[in-house]
Amino acid sequence: MGQQGFWDWEQRHQQLQQRKSFLVRLDTLIPWSDFRPILEQVYAQDRKSNAGRKPIDVILKFKMLILQRLYNISDAELEYQVHDRLSFMKFLHLGLEDQIPDATTIGLFREQLTQLGLIEALYLRFESYLVEEGYQAKSGQIVDASFIPVPKQHNKRLENEQIKAGQVPEGWSESKKEQKDVDARQGLFILI
């Protein structure tokens, strides 16, 4: 791995721009500023003080919700993907040095919009802009593979045979039955 040059980041962005990825086109198609008056209703309540950090831009958070909806990913996965993917950062107009809203912030923002009854209207307006430009929004998916350790079953051979036959082994107390996952099997799954 070579040393990073001064212009490497800019060259990477130019390569994305030349390819005209979907997100680059989407960013230019949608008049994002039209959403601002609706989105800022979240901040309509009076602040008790001007102390503290300034609120994160509502357009940035809304664009993150759009990414989440388009790619069908969780709040935590959205945060990770924005950190990881140059195309997401470019779409959001973020650099490596910029603070990225975390999963909790995005979840709270979505909840606030939902409580105000705005979320579906915003998505419909977004989709209407796409339709005007001759596009249709279809959700995609980024696979979020997780490995979860499970307790090992220490059954005897006779117990395993009884379990496979659909029977409860003799001598198992109620608490032992509750702790055993008789449907669990070991396996390896590969997503391609």
C-alpha positions, -999 to 999 in steps of 0.1 A, spaced: 0 0 0 15 33 -11 16 66 6 -15 87 1 -10 117 -21 -24 151 -16 -48 148 -46 -58 111 -41 -92 119 -25 -101 144 -52 -91 119 -80 -113 93 -64 -143 117 -64 -136 126 -101 -137 89 -110 -171 86 -93 -183 118 -112 -171 104 -146 -190 72 -141 -222 91 -133 -233 67 -107 -269 66 -97 -264 86 -66 -245 114 -85 -274 117 -109 -300 115 -81 -282 143 -62 -285 166 -93 -321 156 -102 -338 164 -69 -342 200 -57 -333 192 -21 -338 228 -9 -375 224 -17 -377 200 13 -361 223 38 -393 242 49 -411 209 56 -381 193 73 -374 223 96 -407 218 113 -388 193 134 -369 223 149 -400 245 152 -402 243 190 -385 272 208 -350 265 221 -344 274 258 -308 284 250 -285 288 221 -258 269 240 -246 236 227 -238 221 193 -258 234 164 -283 210 150 -273 188 121 -286 200 88 -321 185 80 -313 180 44 -283 158 53 -305 137 76 -333 135 50 -308 124 23 -296 97 47 -332 85 52 -335 84 14 -304 62 12 -318 40 39 -351 36 21 -335 30 -13 -310 4 0 -333 -11 26 -308 -10 54 -310 -5 92 -300 27 110 -268 11 122 -260 -3 87 -267 32 72 -242 48 96 -216 22 87 -222 25 49 -219 63 50 -185 59 68 -175 31 43 -187 41 9 -174 70 -11 -205 72 -32 -227 77 -1 -203 104 12 -203 122 -22 -241 120 -23 -243 136 12 -216 162 4 -194 149 32 -156 147 34 -135 124 55 -131 151 81 -169 157 84 -190 144 113 -215 118 102 -248 116 121 -250 83 140 -277 57 139 -295 71 169 -297 106 154 -312 92 122 -337 71 141 -348 100 162 -351 122 132 -373 97 114 -394 93 145 -399 131 148 -410 133 112 -434 104 117 -449 120 149 -455 152 129 -472 132 102 -446 143 76 -426 112 66 -449 97 40 -456 130 24 -419 137 21 -413 103 5 -442 108 -19 -428 142 -29 -394 127 -34 -408 100 -56 -429 126 -76 -396 144 -84 -382 112 -97 -412 105 -118 -411 140 -133 -375 132 -144 -385 98 -159 -373 76 -130 -389 52 -106 -377 44 -71 -371 8 -65 -356 -4 -32 -324 -23 -33 -306 -42 -7 -272 -43 9 -266 -76 27 -259 -70 63 -243 -103 73 -239 -109 110 -223 -138 129 -239 -145 162 -224 -171 186 -248 -196 198 -244 -220 227 -232 -255 218 -256 -283 224 -239 -310 246 -264 -338 240 -256 -375 241 -260 -395 210 -292 -411 222 -307 -377 231 -299 -364 196 -316 -394 180 -347 -388 202 -347 -351 193 -345 -359 156 -375 -382 160 -395 -354 175 -394 -367 211 -382 -351 243 -354 -371 259 -362 -388 292 -350 -371 323 -350 -336 310 -364 -311 335 -387 -283 324 -358 -258 328 -335 -279 307 -362 -282 279 -365 -244 279 -327 -240 276 -323 -264 247 -329 -253 212 -340 -286 196 -345 -270 162 -309 -256 159 -285 -271 134 -249 -263 126 -243 -251 91 -224 -227 69 -243 -203 47 -226 -183 19 -244 -154 3 -233 -146 -32 
